[in-house]
Amino acid sequence: MKFTIFHESRIGKRNDNEDRLAYCYSRDALLMVVADGMGGHLHGEVASQIAVQHLTDAFQRESLPRLPDPFLFLSWGFTEAHHAIADYAAAHGLAEAPRTTCVACVVQESIAYWAHAGDSRLYVIRDGRVLARTRDHSSVQAMIDQGRITADEARRHPARNRVYSCLGGDHAPQIDFSRKTTLAAGDIIVLCSDGVWGALDEGTLVTTLANANVMTGVPRLLDEAEARGGETCDNLSLIALNWEENYGDDTTSMIETRTMPLDTHTTLMEGFESSRPRDRELTEDDIERAIEEIRGAIQKYSR
């Protein structure tokens, strides 16, 4: 595999960052995950951390160096993360289980596989156009599908944050899966929370990333989304990947996995230490306790 990848998460104007994102790759497979802890529910940041950490842990165990069945991996990963969040709520006596949206993508053998629950999105961009996009599990998406409102009206609709599928909570999530999507050199894969796509029209998102390397395009896009979000700006999280097939190019930011040992992985993940404003930093004890509690919640689902 040969690709360039960049990720960033910002708190926006919120008190806490309940978004989590990560990517992890072996020699022959790549996983990208974005989760958005749902505002208005308890411990949203814990739910998103459990989802992201569970999927990356499972990927490291099973991609040796590739996954036997990416769709089965995503199905089990989402379902078990959902149960791990519920177990966390039960273990801590929470009256209401924390919840999170989630979108995850696996790439191996130049084929992309993805799944989502909620309104965190994935886009595949090819030649400056959207080749594929997830469909939100939300009431406003249903209204768009019915022709009752336009996509532009949906961004300002008062019900735009209401989703009917998520990980955690009292009901099993609806999980939608993509078709196998063969990637071509120059394709861009984007995973983001609603704080990014909700502030931008689709044309801005596509052109900004299509006309720049992801290393410069992602910060530029987040700057624009943050500016448009104004004083009510939500958390913003985005992972973007430039897929490459030409091994003759020499680009220092590009990741080349051909020489990786079969049993190794590289992982980058946002954690609790980066989720709060500087004036509300967690202590080392707070961080260690949170990590240990989350690890306990997902331990029983480690196959």
C-alpha positions in Angstrom: 0.0 0.0 0.0 1.1 3.5 -0.6 -0.9 6.5 0.7 -0.8 9.9 2.3 -3.0 10.4 5.3 -3.7 13.3 7.7 -6.0 13.6 10.7 -7.0 16.4 13.0 -9.6 17.0 15.8 -10.6 20.4 17.2 -12.8 21.3 20.1 -14.6 24.2 18.4 -16.5 26.3 20.8 -17.6 23.4 23.1 -16.4 22.8 26.6 -15.1 19.3 25.8 -14.1 17.4 22.7 -16.4 14.3 22.5 -15.0 13.3 19.1 -12.4 10.6 18.7 -10.5 9.4 15.7 -7.8 7.0 14.8 -6.1 5.2 12.0 -4.1 2.0 12.1 -2.2 0.1 9.4 -0.3 -3.2 8.9 1.7 -4.1 5.8 -1.4 -5.0 3.8 -4.4 -3.3 5.5 -5.5 0.0 6.8 -8.3 1.0 9.3 -9.7 4.6 9.7 -12.3 5.4 12.4 -14.2 8.6 13.4 -16.7 8.6 16.4 -18.7 11.5 17.7 -19.9 11.2 21.3 -23.5 12.4 21.2 -24.2 15.7 22.9 -26.9 15.7 25.5 -26.0 12.1 26.7 -23.8 11.2 29.6 -20.1 10.5 29.0 -20.2 11.0 25.2 -16.4 11.1 25.1 -16.2 7.7 26.8 -18.5 6.2 24.3 -16.5 7.5 21.3 -13.3 6.4 23.0 -14.6 2.9 23.5 -15.8 2.6 19.9 -12.5 3.8 18.4 -10.3 1.9 20.8 -12.2 -1.3 20.4 -12.0 -1.2 16.6 -8.3 -0.4 16.5 -7.5 -3.1 19.1 -9.5 -5.7 17.1 -7.8 -4.6 13.9 -4.4 -5.1 15.4 -5.3 -8.6 16.5 -6.9 -9.7 13.3 -5.0 -8.0 10.4 -2.0 -10.3 10.2 -1.2 -8.7 7.9 -4.7 -8.5 6.3 -8.3 -9.1 7.4 -9.9 -12.4 6.3 -13.3 -10.6 5.8 -13.4 -6.8 6.2 -17.2 -6.6 6.2 -17.5 -9.3 8.9 -14.8 -7.4 10.9 -16.8 -4.2 10.7 -20.0 -5.9 11.6 -18.6 -7.6 14.7 -16.5 -4.5 15.6 -19.5 -2.1 15.6 -21.8 -4.6 17.4 -19.2 -5.5 20.1 -18.4 -1.8 20.6 -22.1 -1.2 21.2 -22.2 -3.9 23.9 -19.0 -2.6 25.5 -20.5 0.8 25.9 -23.6 -0.7 27.5 -21.4 -2.7 29.8 -19.5 0.5 30.8 -22.9 2.1 31.7 -24.0 -0.9 33.7 -20.7 -1.1 35.6 -20.8 2.5 36.6 -24.5 2.6 37.4 -25.3 5.2 34.8 -29.0 6.0 34.4 -28.5 6.4 30.7 -25.9 4.7 28.6 -23.5 7.0 26.7 -23.8 7.0 23.0 -21.7 7.7 19.9 -22.0 7.8 16.1 -19.3 6.0 14.3 -17.9 5.6 10.7 -15.1 3.2 9.9 -13.3 2.2 6.7 -10.9 -0.7 5.9 -8.7 -0.6 2.8 -6.8 -3.7 1.6 -5.8 -5.0 -1.8 -6.9 -1.5 -3.2 -10.5 -2.1 -2.2 -12.3 0.1 0.4 -15.0 -1.3 2.7 -16.9 0.9 5.2 -19.7 0.9 7.7 -21.5 3.6 9.7 -24.1 4.2 12.4 -25.4 7.7 12.8 -24.3 10.8 11.0 -20.6 10.7 11.0 -19.8 10.5 7.3 -17.5 9.0 4.7 -16.9 10.4 1.2 -14.9 8.9 -1.7 -13.8 11.7 -4.0 -12.6 10.9 -7.6 -11.6 13.4 -10.2 -13.2 16.3 -8.2 -16.5 14.6 -7.7 -18.2 12.5 -5.0 -18.0 8.9 -6.1 -19.7 7.6 -2.9 -21.1 8.9 0.4 -22.7 7.4 3.5 -26.3 8.3 4.1 -27.0 9.8 7.6 -29.3 7.9 10.0 -31.1 11.1 10.8 -34.6 12.6 10.5 -33.4 15.4 8.2 -31.9 12.8 5.8 -35.3 11.1 5.7 -36.8 14.5 4.9 -34.3 15.0 2.1 -35.0 11.5 0.7 -38.7 12.3 0.7 -38.2 15.6 -1.1 -39.5 17.7 1.8 -36.3 19.8 2.2 -33.1 20.4 0.3 -29.6 19.5 1.5 -28.9 23.2 2.0 -32.1 23.6 4.2 -31.1 20.5 6.1 -27.9 22.1 7.4 -30.0 24.8 9.2 -32.9 22.5 10.2 -33.6 22.5 14.0 -33.7 18.6 13.9 -30.3 18.3 12.1 -28.6 16.7 15.1 -31.3 14.0 15.8 -30.0 10.6 14.8 -31.9 7.3 15.1 -28.9 4.9 15.0 -25.8 5.0 17.3 -23.5 2.8 19.3 -24.6 2.6 23.0 -28.1 3.3 24.3 -31.0 0.9 24.7 -31.5 -0.3 21.1 -29.3 -2.2 18.8 -27.8 0.1 16.2 -28.7 0.1 12.5 -25.3 -0.4 10.7 -25.1 0.3 7.0 -22.3 -1.2 4.9 -20.8 -0.1 1.6 -20.3 -2.1 -1.5 -16.7 -3.2 -2.3 -15.2 -0.1 -3.9 -12.0 -0.5 -5.9 -9.7 2.5 -5.5 -7.8 4.3 -8.3 -4.7 6.4 -7.9 -5.7 9.9 -6.9 -8.8 8.9 -5.0 -9.5 10.6 -1.7 -11.3 9.0 1.2 -12.7 11.4 3.9 -14.2 10.4 7.3 -15.6 13.3 9.4 -17.9 14.2 12.2 -21.0 16.4 11.6 -19.1 19.4 13.0 -17.2 19.4 9.7 -19.8 18.5 7.1 -22.6 20.3 8.8 -20.9 23.7 8.5 -19.9 23.3 4.9 -21.6 22.7 1.6 -20.5 19.6 -0.2 -18.8 21.5 -3.0 -16.5 23.3 -0.6 -15.5 20.1 1.0 -14.8 18.4 -2.3 -12.9 21.2 -4.0 -10.8 22.0 -1.0 -9.5 18.4 -0.7 -9.4 17.7 -4.4 -7.2 20.7 -5.2 -4.6 20.1 -2.4 -2.6 17.4 -0.7 -4.4 16.2 2.4 -1.6 17.5 4.5 -2.6 21.1 3.6 -6.2 20.5 2.6 -7.4 19.1 5.9 -6.3 22.1 8.1 -7.6 24.5 5.5 -11.0 22.7 5.5 -11.2 22.7 9.3 -10.4 26.4 9.4 -13.3 27.1 7.0 -15.7 24.9 9.0 -14.7 26.4 12.3 -15.1 29.9 10.9 -18.6 29.1 9.5 -19.6 27.4 12.8 -19.1 30.7 14.6 -19.8 30.9 18.3 -21.8 27.6 18.3 -19.1 25.6 16.5 -19.3 21.9 17.3 -16.3 19.6 17.7 -14.6 19.0 14.3 -12.8 15.8 13.4 -11.5 14.7 10.0 -9.3 12.0 8.5 -8.4 12.2 4.8 -6.4 9.8 2.7 -4.8 10.3 -0.7 -4.6 6.8 -2.3 -1.5 6.3 -4.5 -0.4 3.5 -6.9 2.7 5.1 -8.5 5.6 3.8 -6.4 8.0 5.9 -8.5 7.0 9.2 -6.8 9.2 10.4 -3.9 7.0 12.2 -1.4 8.2 12.5 2.1 4.7 12.6 3.6 3.7 9.4 1.9 3.4 6.2 3.8 4.8 3.1 2.2 4.0 -0.3 3.8 5.7 -2.8 1.6 8.7 -3.2 3.9 6.7 -3.5 7.1 7.0 -6.8 9.0 4.0 -9.0 8.8 3.1 -8.9 12.5 3.5 -5.1 13.2 1.0 -2.2 13.2 1.3 1.6 13.3 -1.6 3.4 15.1 -2.4 7.1 15.7 -5.3 7.8 18.1 -6.6 10.9 19.8 -6.9 10.5 23.6 -8.3 12.1 26.7 -5.2 14.3 27.2 -6.1 16.2 23.9 -9.9 16.4 24.4 -10.1 19.3 26.8 -9.3 23.0 26.8 -5.9 23.9 28.3 -7.6 25.4 31.4 -9.4 22.1 32.0 -6.5 19.7 31.6 -6.9 16.3 33.1 -4.4 15.1 35.7 -2.3 12.0 35.0 -4.4 10.1 37.5 -7.6 11.2 35.7 -6.2 10.0 32.4 -5.0 6.7 33.8 -8.3 6.0 35.5 -10.3 6.7 32.4 -8.0 4.5 30.2 -8.3 1.7 32.7 -12.1 1.9 32.9 -12.4 1.9 29.1 -10.0 -1.0 28.8 -12.1 -2.9 31.3 -15.2 -2.2 29.3 -13.8 -3.7 26.1 -11.7 -6.5 27.5 -14.4 -9.1 27.4 -14.9 -8.5 23.7 -11.3 -9.1 22.8 -11.4 -12.3 20.7 
